[in-house]
Amino acid sequence: MTLDTSKHSAILTILFKMADDNDLIGASELVKDRLYFATLRSKPKSTANTHYFSTDEEFVYENFYADFGPLNLAMLYRYCCKLNKKLKSFTLTRKRIVHYTSFDQCKRANAAVLIGAYAVIYLKKTPEEAYRALISGSNASYLPFRDASFGNCTYNLTVLDCLQGVRKALQHGFLNFETFNVNEYEHYEVMMPFRHEMLIRRTSVQCFTQNSVHCSSSRLHNQVYSTRNRRHF
């Protein structure tokens, strides 16, 4: 699949240089000549001018039933640390950095939230600006996140919804990665799933889809995203 605009054709030509354009779904430019996001069929090789990395197998969502994301705050924090380190690395100073993901729709949506949230937190983009970059050119749409159930999902949480949640959390002081204790977060992430499972058994999915604010007002992770997509309380 080729890219529609000359700008994105240039990105394809310069960055990816693949024999088969079908290896690429789309490419997004987050920082001009520096930071990109791409969906690729196969693993690319880094070059003298371009550094590729993927987090699809590093940050993995532990699903409850048919849910697949978004990833939790600890993973977002570690992703931001990883990307900041790459952007500050002396050896990568003159290279374009490309976060690539696979054709797997679930992994692709989670990866888009990671780099989109990074753009909101560190690049000071609005959620709309970050999302616009992620869907630019011929980028395919992103699979919306869903309830932790096997039934039909009646309410979708989009990538844009997640980015707007991150901005809201920043505005109200719910999220601050300067003081975020990732070890403490991950400790309670392990300790609390059983409580959530019991709550799921007692509470209808409708509660999570329509009353997320009331169900999660005291939980930092759910203040950023949405209760019905979280297996962790």
N, CA, C and O of each residue as an XYZ file, in Angstrom:
932
protein
N       0.849     -1.183      0.000
C       0.000      0.000      0.000
C       0.885      1.234      0.000
O       1.677      1.419      0.924
N       0.771      2.084     -1.015
C       1.571      3.290     -1.071
C       0.900      4.410     -0.309
O      -0.294      4.337     -0.017
N       1.659      5.452      0.018
C       1.119      6.581      0.741
C       0.610      7.615     -0.248
O       1.145      7.750     -1.349
N      -0.432      8.348      0.152
C      -1.146      9.226     -0.757
C      -0.390     10.501     -1.105
O      -0.322     10.876     -2.275
N       0.169     11.161     -0.123
C       0.726     12.484     -0.349
C       2.203     12.414     -0.667
O       2.873     11.427     -0.363
N       2.710     13.488     -1.292
C       4.131     13.529     -1.626
C       4.984     13.531     -0.374
O       6.078     12.968     -0.352
N       4.466     14.180      0.686
C       5.206     14.219      1.952
C       5.412     12.822      2.484
O       6.518     12.460      2.886
N       4.340     12.026      2.491
C       4.445     10.681      3.030
C       5.155      9.742      2.060
O       5.743      8.745      2.479
N       5.102     10.058      0.762
C       5.883      9.287     -0.195
C       7.365      9.500      0.070
O       8.174      8.582     -0.061
N       7.709     10.738      0.447
C       9.105     11.033      0.771
C       9.541     10.269      2.010
O      10.655      9.748      2.070
N       8.653     10.206      3.000
C       8.956      9.437      4.208
C       9.187      7.980      3.843
O      10.126      7.348      4.326
N       8.322      7.455      2.985
C       8.450      6.062      2.551
C       9.782      5.843      1.848
O      10.479      4.866      2.118
N      10.132      6.746      0.953
C      11.359      6.601      0.179
C      12.606      6.714      1.040
O      13.532      5.912      0.923
N      12.617      7.714      1.901
C      13.807      7.987      2.698
C      13.978      6.997      3.844
O      15.074      6.497      4.097
N      12.870      6.727      4.531
C      12.971      5.947      5.758
C      12.949      4.449      5.539
O      13.726      3.720      6.156
N      12.083      3.989      4.681
C      11.815      2.557      4.643
C      12.508      1.818      3.506
O      12.965      0.693      3.706
N      12.598      2.407      2.335
C      13.363      1.846      1.225
C      13.145      0.338      1.082
O      14.095     -0.443      1.031
N      11.902     -0.040      1.021
C      11.588     -1.468      0.946
C      11.282     -1.863     -0.492
O      10.756     -1.067     -1.270
N      11.616     -3.089     -0.830
C      11.379     -3.571     -2.184
C       9.891     -3.636     -2.483
O       9.464     -3.397     -3.613
N       9.114     -3.957     -1.476
C       7.674     -4.103     -1.648
C       6.962     -3.088     -0.771
O       7.020     -3.175      0.455
N       6.291     -2.127     -1.391
C       5.590     -1.096     -0.636
C       4.479     -1.667      0.228
O       4.012     -1.002      1.152
N       4.048     -2.891     -0.059
C       2.997     -3.506      0.747
C       3.477     -3.834      2.157
O       2.673     -4.194      3.016
N       4.778     -3.712      2.400
C       5.303     -3.907      3.750
C       4.861     -2.792      4.683
O       4.956     -2.929      5.903
N       4.381     -1.693      4.124
C       4.053     -0.515      4.910
C       2.573     -0.175      4.799
O       2.044     -0.063      3.693
N       1.900     -0.009      5.937
C       0.528      0.504      5.941
C       0.545      2.020      5.946
O      -0.181      2.656      5.181
N       1.364      2.599      6.799
C       1.397      4.048      6.890
C       2.526      4.527      7.771
O       3.072      3.768      8.571
N       2.872      5.794      7.619
C       3.917      6.406      8.434
C       3.444      7.763      8.917
O       2.788      8.503      8.184
N       3.783      8.082     10.163
C       3.385      9.355     10.760
C       4.621     10.086     11.257
O       5.525      9.479     11.832
N       4.653     11.372     11.036
C       5.767     12.194     11.503
C       5.339     12.945     12.758
O       4.441     13.786     12.708
N       5.984     12.640     13.888
C       5.671     13.315     15.149
C       6.580     14.511     15.376
O       6.135     15.545     15.874
N       7.850     14.377     15.014
C       8.809     15.478     15.069
C       9.535     15.490     13.731
O      10.116     14.481     13.331
N       9.507     16.604     13.049
C      10.064     16.696     11.708
C      11.512     16.228     11.660
O      12.367     16.685     12.418
N      11.753     15.299     10.741
C      13.092     14.749     10.497
C      13.705     14.048     11.702
O      14.915     13.833     11.753
N      12.857     13.691     12.679
C      13.424     13.106     13.895
C      12.654     11.905     14.421
O      13.245     10.850     14.652
N      11.329     12.047     14.619
C      10.550     10.987     15.263
C       9.364     10.583     14.399
O       8.575     11.421     13.963
N       9.256      9.264     14.162
C       8.204      8.735     13.296
C       7.539      7.511     13.925
O       8.089      6.850     14.806
N       6.340      7.245     13.435
C       5.603      6.042     13.830
C       5.170      5.346     12.549
O       4.655      5.991     11.636
N       5.374      4.032     12.474
C       5.062      3.309     11.243
C       4.475      1.939     11.537
O       4.749      1.332     12.573
N       3.665      1.470     10.607
C       3.105      0.123     10.674
C       3.738     -0.703      9.567
O       3.548     -0.413      8.386
N       4.489     -1.731      9.943
C       5.255     -2.515      8.983
C       4.931     -3.998      9.098
O       4.647     -4.514     10.179
N       4.983     -4.661      7.959
C       4.720     -6.100      7.942
C       5.904     -6.900      8.478
O       5.716     -7.921      9.138
N       7.107     -6.445      8.199
C       8.303     -7.182      8.616
C       9.245     -6.272      9.393
O       9.125     -5.048      9.346
N      10.175     -6.879     10.099
C      11.124     -6.129     10.914
C      12.166     -5.468     10.015
O      12.851     -6.157      9.259
N      12.293     -4.151     10.086
C      13.274     -3.459      9.246
C      14.659     -3.476      9.880
O      14.806     -3.741     11.073
N      15.654     -3.196      9.079
C      17.017     -3.095      9.586
C      17.385     -1.626      9.726
O      17.155     -0.826      8.819
N      17.957     -1.285     10.865
C      18.396      0.091     11.067
C      19.508      0.418     10.076
O      20.266     -0.460      9.664
N      19.595      1.683      9.702
C      20.594      2.136      8.737
C      21.455      3.225      9.371
O      21.311      3.542     10.552
N      22.341      3.783      8.572
C      23.212      4.844      9.074
C      22.417      6.082      9.459
O      22.856      6.878     10.290
N      21.237      6.241      8.848
C      20.441      7.444      9.087
C      19.162      7.191      9.876
O      18.494      8.137     10.294
N      18.818      5.929     10.081
C      17.529      5.617     10.697
C      17.660      4.516     11.739
O      18.301      3.491     11.505
N      17.049      4.743     12.882
C      17.018      3.752     13.965
C      15.578      3.293     14.152
O      14.691      4.112     14.392
N      15.342      1.988     14.044
C      14.015      1.410     14.220
C      13.922      0.695     15.561
O      14.883      0.070     16.009
N      12.767      0.793     16.193
C      12.536      0.000     17.398
C      11.049     -0.299     17.518
O      10.207      0.441     17.011
N      10.746     -1.390     18.195
C       9.361     -1.798     18.421
C       9.193     -2.206     19.879
O      10.127     -2.706     20.506
N       8.002     -1.988     20.406
C       7.708     -2.394     21.789
C       6.567     -3.407     21.841
O       6.030     -3.691     22.912
N       6.202     -3.945     20.686
C       5.057     -4.866     20.622
C       5.217     -6.074     21.535
O       4.242     -6.538     22.126
N       6.434     -6.585     21.654
C       6.672     -7.770     22.480
C       7.193     -7.407     23.869
O       7.293     -8.269     24.742
N       7.517     -6.161     24.068
C       8.033     -5.711     25.370
C       6.904     -5.284     26.306
O       6.889     -5.650     27.481
N       5.971     -4.514     25.780
C       4.834     -4.053     26.573
C       3.588     -4.786     26.090
O       3.024     -4.466     25.043
N       3.175     -5.769     26.869
C       2.083     -6.661     26.454
C       0.913     -6.560     27.428
O       1.094     -6.704     28.637
N      -0.250     -6.320     26.916
C      -1.460     -6.223     27.730
C      -1.909     -7.614     28.176
O      -1.960     -8.543     27.369
N      -2.228     -7.752     29.441
C      -2.753     -9.010     29.965
C      -4.275     -8.930     29.947
O      -4.893     -8.283     30.793
N      -4.851     -9.594     28.977
C      -6.300     -9.455     28.802
C      -7.082    -10.251     29.834
O      -6.593    -11.228     30.400
N      -8.293     -9.809     30.059
C      -9.196    -10.482     30.979
C     -10.080    -11.458     30.206
O     -10.183    -12.634     30.557
N     -10.710    -10.958     29.160
C     -11.485    -11.797     28.246
C     -11.155    -11.366     26.816
O     -10.109    -11.731     26.281
N     -12.041    -10.597     26.206
C     -11.791    -10.158     24.832
C     -11.145     -8.780     24.768
O     -10.916     -8.255     23.679
N     -10.852     -8.193     25.917
C     -10.194     -6.888     25.948
C      -8.733     -7.029     25.526
O      -8.144     -8.101     25.667
N      -8.157     -5.960     25.015
C      -6.775     -6.035     24.541
C      -5.969     -4.771     24.867
O      -4.818     -4.657     24.448
N      -6.538     -3.848     25.586
C      -5.818     -2.636     25.931
C      -6.782     -1.565     26.408
O      -7.977     -1.822     26.550
N      -6.271     -0.366     26.656
C      -4.902      0.101     26.441
C      -3.945     -0.360     27.538
O      -4.365     -0.869     28.578
N      -2.670     -0.173     27.286
C      -1.642     -0.572     28.239
C      -1.702      0.296     29.491
O      -2.193      1.424     29.452
N      -1.198     -0.239     30.604
C      -1.303      0.507     31.858
C      -0.266      1.626     31.952
O       0.593      1.773     31.082
N      -0.366      2.415     33.034
C       0.487      3.593     33.189
C       1.956      3.248     33.389
O       2.831      4.011     32.980
N       2.236      2.110     34.010
C       3.630      1.713     34.190
C       4.285      1.468     32.831
O       5.429      1.864     32.609
N       3.568      0.825     31.936
C       4.101      0.572     30.598
C       4.270      1.879     29.831
O       5.260      2.063     29.124
N       3.301      2.787     29.972
C       3.434      4.089     29.325
C       4.646      4.837     29.876
O       5.405      5.445     29.121
N       4.820      4.787     31.181
C       5.966      5.450     31.814
C       7.283      4.873     31.285
O       8.190      5.620     30.917
N       7.381      3.546     31.252
C       8.620      2.909     30.791
C       8.855      3.189     29.303
O       9.996      3.333     28.865
N       7.781      3.265     28.544
C       7.914      3.613     27.125
C       8.477      5.026     26.980
O       9.395      5.258     26.192
N       7.928      5.956     27.735
C       8.388      7.343     27.663
C       9.857      7.451     28.064
O      10.615      8.201     27.450
N      10.256      6.710     29.086
C      11.669      6.694     29.499
C      12.549      6.157     28.376
O      13.617      6.702     28.098
N      12.094      5.090     27.738
C      12.844      4.475     26.636
C      13.006      5.458     25.484
O      14.103      5.629     24.952
N      11.909      6.101     25.106
C      11.967      7.016     23.969
C      12.782      8.266     24.298
O      13.537      8.751     23.456
N      12.636      8.782     25.499
C      13.450      9.936     25.903
C      14.935      9.602     25.844
O      15.750     10.419     25.415
N      15.275      8.393     26.279
C      16.677      7.966     26.258
C      17.204      7.898     24.830
O      18.336      8.298     24.561
N      16.379      7.390     23.916
C      16.788      7.305     22.516
C      16.977      8.695     21.918
O      17.946      8.945     21.201
N      16.048      9.594     22.219
C      16.125     10.942     21.661
C      17.317     11.725     22.207
O      17.818     12.637     21.549
N      17.770     11.370     23.404
C      18.909     12.056     24.024
C      20.236     11.340     23.776
O      21.301     11.858     24.112
N      20.166     10.158     23.192
C      21.372      9.358     22.979
C      22.325     10.038     21.994
O      21.911     10.493     20.928
N      23.594     10.099     22.362
C      24.592     10.718     21.490
C      24.737      9.943     20.186
O      24.901     10.539     19.121
N      24.676      8.628     20.265
C      24.855      7.801     19.063
C      23.678      7.905     18.102
O      23.806      7.567     16.925
N      22.527      8.371     18.597
C      21.340      8.493     17.743
C      21.016      9.943     17.400
O      19.967     10.235     16.827
N      21.922     10.844     17.754
C      21.654     12.281     17.601
C      21.254     12.661     16.189
O      20.344     13.468     16.000
N      21.913     12.097     15.205
C      21.660     12.487     13.815
C      20.795     11.479     13.062
O      20.687     11.527     11.837
N      20.197     10.587     13.801
C      19.359      9.573     13.153
C      17.872      9.871     13.319
O      17.443     10.448     14.318
N      17.109      9.467     12.327
C      15.658      9.472     12.474
C      15.279      8.258     13.312
O      15.785      7.158     13.088
N      14.402      8.457     14.260
C      13.970      7.376     15.142
C      12.558      6.968     14.750
O      11.645      7.793     14.722
N      12.393      5.695     14.450
C      11.101      5.190     13.990
C      10.587      4.119     14.940
O      11.179      3.047     15.059
N       9.489      4.413     15.611
C       8.792      3.399     16.399
C       7.866      2.680     15.429
O       6.928      3.276     14.898
N       8.129      1.401     15.199
C       7.284      0.657     14.269
C       6.480     -0.402     15.011
O       6.895     -0.916     16.049
N       5.334     -0.705     14.453
C       4.463     -1.733     15.005
C       4.043     -2.671     13.887
O       4.341     -2.424     12.718
N       3.354     -3.743     14.242
C       2.993     -4.762     13.260
C       1.596     -4.521     12.697
O       0.913     -3.565     13.064
N       1.190     -5.420     11.791
C      -0.152     -5.350     11.220
C      -1.208     -5.835     12.204
O      -2.400     -5.646     11.962
N      -0.801     -6.453     13.306
C      -1.752     -6.910     14.321
C      -2.521     -5.703     14.851
O      -1.926     -4.783     15.413
N      -3.845     -5.705     14.671
C      -4.636     -4.523     15.001
C      -4.589     -4.169     16.483
O      -4.598     -2.991     16.839
N      -4.539     -5.169     17.337
C      -4.508     -4.917     18.778
C      -3.185     -4.281     19.191
O      -3.164     -3.297     19.930
N      -2.078     -4.852     18.708
C      -0.762     -4.300     19.037
C      -0.595     -2.908     18.436
O       0.018     -2.027     19.037
N      -1.144     -2.729     17.255
C      -1.030     -1.439     16.572
C      -1.745     -0.340     17.347
O      -1.222      0.765     17.486
N      -2.947     -0.641     17.856
C      -3.701      0.347     18.630
C      -2.960      0.706     19.912
O      -2.891      1.878     20.282
N      -2.404     -0.296     20.591
C      -1.658     -0.037     21.824
C      -0.400      0.787     21.556
O      -0.053      1.676     22.334
N       0.273      0.488     20.459
C       1.480      1.241     20.107
C       1.139      2.691     19.785
O       1.888      3.603     20.135
N       0.011      2.898     19.120
C      -0.417      4.256     18.776
C      -0.707      5.075     20.028
O      -0.392      6.263     20.083
N      -1.308      4.440     21.033
C      -1.574      5.143     22.294
C      -0.257      5.521     22.970
O      -0.139      6.616     23.520
N       0.722      4.636     22.936
C       2.008      4.922     23.568
C       2.667      6.162     22.969
O       3.010      7.099     23.691
N       2.840      6.165     21.663
C       3.546      7.296     21.061
C       2.669      8.540     21.031
O       3.176      9.659     21.103
N       1.346      8.349     20.925
C       0.438      9.490     20.974
C       0.456     10.148     22.341
O       0.468     11.374     22.446
N       0.460      9.330     23.395
C       0.522      9.858     24.760
C       1.864     10.544     25.003
O       1.924     11.573     25.676
N       2.933      9.980     24.460
C       4.243     10.629     24.576
C       4.198     12.026     23.964
O       4.735     12.981     24.524
N       3.552     12.127     22.812
C       3.450     13.424     22.141
C       2.673     14.430     22.988
O       3.007     15.614     23.013
N       1.643     13.957     23.677
C       0.844     14.833     24.537
C       1.644     15.253     25.771
O       1.627     16.422     26.157
N       2.342     14.301     26.387
C       3.055     14.568     27.642
C       4.344     15.351     27.425
O       4.609     16.318     28.139
N       5.145     14.943     26.448
C       6.486     15.509     26.307
C       6.639     16.477     25.132
O       7.453     17.398     25.195
N       5.875     16.281     24.075
C       5.970     17.185     22.930
C       4.949     18.308     23.014
O       4.915     19.202     22.168
N       4.114     18.247     24.055
C       3.114     19.285     24.322
C       2.112     19.468     23.184
O       1.606     20.567     22.954
N       1.835     18.373     22.478
C       0.805     18.406     21.452
C      -0.558     18.220     22.099
O      -0.666     17.605     23.160
N      -1.588     18.743     21.472
C      -2.935     18.454     21.942
C      -3.276     17.033     21.521
O      -2.656     16.506     20.597
N      -4.245     16.397     22.175
C      -4.645     15.054     21.744
C      -5.045     15.027     20.273
O      -4.752     14.073     19.552
N      -5.714     16.084     19.844
C      -6.170     16.142     18.456
C      -4.992     16.241     17.491
O      -5.006     15.614     16.433
N      -3.984     17.013     17.841
C      -2.795     17.132     16.993
C      -2.047     15.806     16.909
O      -1.619     15.392     15.831
N      -1.897     15.153     18.040
C      -1.200     13.865     18.056
C      -1.970     12.829     17.248
O      -1.386     12.074     16.470
N      -3.278     12.799     17.438
C      -4.101     11.819     16.721
C      -4.109     12.112     15.225
O      -4.087     11.193     14.406
N      -4.140     13.385     14.875
C      -4.130     13.764     13.462
C      -2.863     13.245     12.783
O      -2.903     12.791     11.639
N      -1.759     13.315     13.486
C      -0.508     12.793     12.926
C      -0.581     11.281     12.748
O      -0.070     10.739     11.768
N      -1.214     10.607     13.697
C      -1.294      9.140     13.659
C      -2.192      8.624     12.539
O      -2.037      7.487     12.094
N      -3.128      9.451     12.083
C      -4.047      9.012     11.024
C      -3.756      9.711      9.702
O      -4.535      9.589      8.757
N      -2.652     10.436      9.623
C      -2.333     11.188      8.419
C      -2.011     10.262      7.255
O      -1.755      9.072      7.437
N      -2.030     10.836      6.057
C      -1.715     10.056      4.870
C      -2.683      8.908      4.672
O      -3.896      9.083      4.796
N      -2.156      7.737      4.367
C      -2.999      6.562      4.140
C      -2.988      5.621      5.336
O      -3.284      4.435      5.194
N      -2.649      6.140      6.511
C      -2.695      5.304      7.706
C      -4.091      4.729      7.888
O      -5.085      5.451      7.809
N      -4.160      3.436      8.128
C      -5.447      2.795      8.383
C      -5.962      3.221      9.753
O      -5.182      3.605     10.626
N      -7.273      3.151      9.936
C      -7.858      3.511     11.228
C      -7.418      2.505     12.294
O      -6.965      1.405     11.978
N      -7.559      2.900     13.548
C      -7.125      2.058     14.664
C      -8.308      1.347     15.302
O      -9.385      1.920     15.465
N      -8.089      0.101     15.654
C      -9.127     -0.689     16.300
C      -9.454     -0.072     17.655
O      -8.545      0.141     18.458
N     -10.732      0.223     17.938
C     -11.083      0.787     19.245
C     -10.999     -0.265     20.342
O     -11.229     -1.449     20.096
N     -10.673      0.167     21.536
C     -10.615     -0.735     22.686
C     -12.031     -1.077     23.137
O     -12.981     -0.363     22.817
N     -12.164     -2.166     23.878
C     -13.483     -2.682     24.197
C     -13.570     -3.190     25.633
O     -12.592     -3.194     26.381
N     -14.787     -3.622     25.987
C     -15.058     -4.155     27.314
C     -14.291     -5.451     27.584
O     -13.894     -6.163     26.662
N     -14.098     -5.732     28.864
C     -13.487     -6.994     29.282
C     -14.559     -8.065     29.354
O     -14.921     -8.519     30.440
N     -15.067     -8.467     28.197
C     -16.122     -9.479     28.139
C     -16.034    -10.188     26.798
O     -15.296     -9.764     25.909
N     -16.796    -11.278     26.657
C     -16.841    -11.996     25.390
C     -18.002    -11.537     24.520
O     -18.058    -11.862     23.334
N     -18.924    -10.786     25.101
C     -20.106    -10.368     24.368
C     -19.830     -9.237     23.403
O     -18.702     -8.759     23.283
N     -20.890     -8.814     22.710
C     -20.770     -7.690     21.800
C     -20.456     -6.417     22.583
O     -21.032     -6.167     23.641
N     -19.553     -5.635     22.057
C     -19.168     -4.387     22.714
C     -20.096     -3.273     22.247
O     -20.213     -3.023     21.048
N     -20.748     -2.612     23.180
C     -21.698     -1.545     22.836
C     -21.089     -0.161     23.000
O     -21.737      0.844     22.706
N     -19.849     -0.104     23.465
C     -19.199      1.191     23.658
C     -17.726      1.047     23.326
O     -17.040      0.187     23.879
N     -17.241      1.882     22.430
C     -15.845      1.814     22.018
C     -15.029      2.943     22.636
O     -15.501      4.074     22.760
N     -13.815      2.623     23.017
C     -12.856      3.617     23.505
C     -11.785      3.765     22.435
O     -11.042      2.820     22.168
N     -11.697      4.929     21.828
C     -10.776      5.127     20.716
C      -9.396      5.570     21.195
O      -9.210      5.928     22.359
N      -8.447      5.539     20.284
C      -7.111      6.053     20.585
C      -7.203      7.518     21.000
O      -6.534      7.941     21.943
N      -8.025      8.287     20.302
C      -8.199      9.698     20.649
C      -8.774      9.856     22.049
O      -8.359     10.749     22.788
N      -9.721      9.006     22.423
C     -10.273      9.049     23.785
C      -9.161      8.887     24.821
O      -9.129      9.604     25.821
N      -8.264      7.955     24.582
C      -7.157      7.701     25.517
C      -6.246      8.917     25.631
O      -5.827      9.287     26.727
N      -5.943      9.535     24.494
C      -5.073     10.709     24.507
C      -5.743     11.873     25.230
O      -5.083     12.635     25.935
N      -7.038     12.005     25.053
C      -7.770     13.054     25.763
C      -7.797     12.776     27.262
O      -7.759     13.703     28.070
N      -7.862     11.502     27.628
C      -7.810     11.134     29.036
C      -6.467     11.472     29.658
O      -6.404     11.920     30.803
N      -5.389     11.258     28.906
C      -4.049     11.600     29.390
C      -3.941     13.106     29.624
O      -3.428     13.550     30.651
N      -4.425     13.874     28.669
C      -4.355     15.333     28.838
C      -5.165     15.788     30.048
O      -4.713     16.644     30.809
N      -6.343     15.228     30.228
C      -7.185     15.593     31.365
C      -6.487     15.240     32.676
O      -6.544     16.006     33.638
N      -5.835     14.090     32.714
C      -5.114     13.678     33.919
C      -3.949     14.617     34.212
O      -3.667     14.917     35.372
N      -3.273     15.079     33.164
C      -2.183     16.036     33.344
C      -2.706     17.363     33.876
O      -2.125     17.959     34.783
N      -3.805     17.809     33.300
C      -4.377     19.096     33.689
C      -4.795     19.123     35.150
O      -4.660     20.150     35.815
N      -5.301     18.007     35.653
C      -5.820     17.954     37.015
C      -4.814     17.376     38.015
O      -5.142     17.172     39.184
N      -3.606     17.119     37.554
C      -2.574     16.644     38.459
C      -2.681     15.184     38.845
O      -2.022     14.745     39.788
N      -3.504     14.417     38.130
C      -3.610     12.989     38.410
C      -2.379     12.237     37.900
O      -2.036     11.172     38.415
N      -1.725     12.794     36.895
C      -0.590     12.132     36.253
C       0.599     13.079     36.192
O       0.507     14.174     35.636
N       1.709     12.650     36.765
C       2.944     13.428     36.729
C       4.109     12.451     36.725
O       4.453     11.886     37.764
N       4.710     12.252     35.572
C       5.786     11.276     35.464
C       7.072     11.739     36.146
O       8.008     10.952     36.289
N       7.133     12.998     36.565
C       8.295     13.467     37.310
C       8.310     12.871     38.715
O       9.376     12.674     39.297
N       7.131     12.586     39.257
C       7.024     12.043     40.619
C       6.403     10.650     40.638
O       6.144     10.102     41.709
N       6.165     10.081     39.475
C       5.488      8.789     39.362
C       6.367      7.675     39.927
O       7.528      7.538     39.540
N       5.814      6.885     40.837
C       6.544      5.763     41.437
C       6.155      4.483     40.701
O       5.169      3.831     41.046
N       6.930      4.138     39.698
C       6.577      3.005     38.853
C       6.651      1.687     39.610
O       5.857      0.783     39.347
N       7.583      1.561     40.539
C       7.707      0.316     41.302
C       6.497      0.099     42.207
O       5.989     -1.017     42.318
N       6.042      1.163     42.848
C       4.861      1.057     43.695
C       3.630      0.721     42.859
O       2.805     -0.106     43.247
N       3.524      1.378     41.704
C       2.397      1.116     40.808
C       2.371     -0.354     40.399
O       1.325     -1.002     40.451
N       3.518     -0.871     39.996
C       3.574     -2.258     39.539
C       3.350     -3.234     40.684
O       2.831     -4.330     40.468
N       3.730     -2.855     41.895
C       3.469     -3.703     43.059
C       1.970     -3.904     43.234
O       1.506     -5.034     43.382
N       1.211     -2.807     43.216
C      -0.234     -2.920     43.401
C      -0.928     -3.453     42.155
O      -2.046     -3.965     42.220
N      -0.249     -3.325     41.024
C      -0.770     -3.912     39.790
C      -0.845     -5.431     39.918
O      -1.765     -6.063     39.397
N       0.131     -6.010     40.615
C       0.168     -7.458     40.829
C      -0.790     -7.872     41.933
O      -1.408     -8.934     41.846
N      -0.923     -7.058     42.962
C      -1.700     -7.425     44.138
C      -3.202     -7.327     43.935
O      -3.960     -8.031     44.602
N      -3.644     -6.472     43.032
C      -5.055     -6.128     42.990
C      -5.926     -6.798     41.931
O      -7.144     -6.640     42.008
N      -5.403     -7.533     40.947
C      -6.282     -8.123     39.936
C      -7.416     -8.964     40.501
O      -8.515     -8.956     39.947
N      -7.176     -9.698     41.603
C      -8.224    -10.551     42.159
C      -9.425     -9.723     42.581
O     -10.567    -10.140     42.387
N      -9.176     -8.550     43.158
C     -10.273     -7.688     43.569
C     -11.104     -7.269     42.374
O     -12.331     -7.207     42.442
N     -10.418     -6.983     41.275
C     -11.135     -6.567     40.073
C     -11.948     -7.720     39.495
O     -13.071     -7.524     39.029
N     -11.374     -8.925     39.528
C     -12.091    -10.089     39.006
C     -13.387    -10.309     39.775
O     -14.425    -10.587     39.174
N     -13.337    -10.189     41.075
C     -14.535    -10.368     41.879
C     -15.552     -9.275     41.590
O     -16.758     -9.523     41.583
N     -15.060     -8.066     41.353
C     -15.963     -6.975     41.022
C     -16.631     -7.213     39.678
O     -17.814     -6.923     39.503
N     -15.865     -7.743     38.727
C     -16.424     -8.059     37.416
C     -17.557     -9.070     37.559
O     -18.588     -8.954     36.898
N     -17.359    -10.054     38.421
C     -18.368    -11.093     38.592
C     -19.654    -10.526     39.198
O     -20.744    -11.031     38.931
N     -19.525     -9.485     40.005
C     -20.686     -8.935     40.691
C     -21.338     -7.786     39.940
O     -22.497     -7.449     40.181
N     -20.580     -7.190     39.029
C     -21.063     -5.967     38.399
C     -21.269     -6.175     36.909
O     -20.447     -6.823     36.261
N     -22.309     -5.661     36.371
C     -22.582     -5.813     34.943
C     -21.613     -4.976     34.139
O     -21.100     -3.966     34.623
N     -21.363     -5.394     32.912
C     -20.477     -4.654     32.031
C     -21.023     -3.248     31.798
O     -20.261     -2.312     31.554
N     -22.337     -3.103     31.874
C     -22.953     -1.811     31.640
C     -22.424     -0.756     32.601
O     -22.305      0.415     32.238
N     -22.110     -1.161     33.808
C     -21.571     -0.216     34.790
C     -20.267      0.375     34.300
O     -20.013      1.570     34.446
N     -19.437     -0.486     33.713
C     -18.135     -0.024     33.259
C     -18.253      0.852     32.021
O     -17.452      1.770     31.847
N     -19.229      0.595     31.157
C     -19.326      1.347     29.917
C     -20.008      2.688     30.091
O     -19.669      3.639     29.386
N     -20.956      2.798     31.002
C     -21.739      4.017     31.106
C     -21.444      4.833     32.351
O     -21.802      6.009     32.412
N     -20.801      4.239     33.342
C     -20.576      4.952     34.591
C     -19.117      4.890     35.020
O     -18.811      4.728     36.201
N     -18.205      5.024     34.028
C     -16.793      4.837     34.329
C     -16.280      5.846     35.346
O     -15.454      5.508     36.193
N     -16.756      7.064     35.269
C     -16.258      8.076     36.198
C     -16.643      7.735     37.623
O     -15.828      7.870     38.535
N     -17.907      7.282     37.834
C     -18.369      6.949     39.170
C     -17.707      5.681     39.696
O     -17.492      5.541     40.900
N     -17.388      4.768     38.799
C     -16.816      3.493     39.217
C     -15.329      3.601     39.537
O     -14.778      2.719     40.196
N     -14.666      4.677     39.078
C     -13.204      4.681     39.166
C     -12.604      5.978     39.673
O     -11.412      6.209     39.475
N     -13.376      6.823     40.311
C     -12.902      8.159     40.646
C     -11.663      8.157     41.517
O     -10.893      9.116     41.482
N     -11.446      7.106     42.298
C     -10.300      7.093     43.208
C      -9.133      6.289     42.693
O      -8.151      6.108     43.414
N      -9.205      5.798     41.468
C      -8.153      4.950     40.933
C      -7.378      5.726     39.862
O      -7.953      6.080     38.833
N      -6.113      5.991     40.077
C      -5.335      6.794     39.150
C      -5.342      6.228     37.748
O      -5.543      6.962     36.780
N      -5.124      4.925     37.628
C      -5.041      4.340     36.291
C      -6.335      4.525     35.537
O      -6.319      4.836     34.346
N      -7.465      4.338     36.212
C      -8.748      4.433     35.546
C      -9.167      5.869     35.313
O     -10.012      6.124     34.455
N      -8.603      6.819     36.051
C      -8.867      8.218     35.788
C      -8.247      8.619     34.457
O      -8.749      9.516     33.780
N      -7.166      7.963     34.084
C      -6.498      8.307     32.847
C      -7.170      7.657     31.650
O      -7.307      8.281     30.598
N      -7.590      6.407     31.804
C      -8.245      5.754     30.695
C      -9.728      5.554     30.998
O     -10.457      6.539     31.120
N     -10.197      4.309     31.124
C     -11.608      4.044     31.357
C     -11.753      2.721     32.066
O     -11.064      1.761     31.720
N     -12.636      2.640     33.056
C     -12.732      1.439     33.879
C     -13.095      0.205     33.084
O     -12.591     -0.881     33.371
N     -13.935      0.341     32.115
C     -14.427     -0.860     31.455
C     -13.341     -1.542     30.639
O     -13.501     -2.704     30.264
N     -12.226     -0.847     30.349
C     -11.138     -1.467     29.620
C     -10.032     -1.962     30.528
O      -9.062     -2.555     30.056
N     -10.164     -1.723     31.841
C      -9.086     -2.086     32.726
C      -9.399     -3.354     33.485
O     -10.501     -3.526     34.005
N      -8.442     -4.224     33.544
C      -8.590     -5.402     34.380
C      -7.952     -5.164     35.731
O      -8.075     -5.998     36.628
N      -7.254     -4.008     35.897
C      -6.486     -3.771     37.110
C      -7.117     -2.668     37.938
O      -7.314     -1.562     37.435
N      -7.441     -2.943     39.202
C      -7.924     -1.910     40.112
C      -6.924     -1.762     41.246
O      -7.124     -0.942     42.142
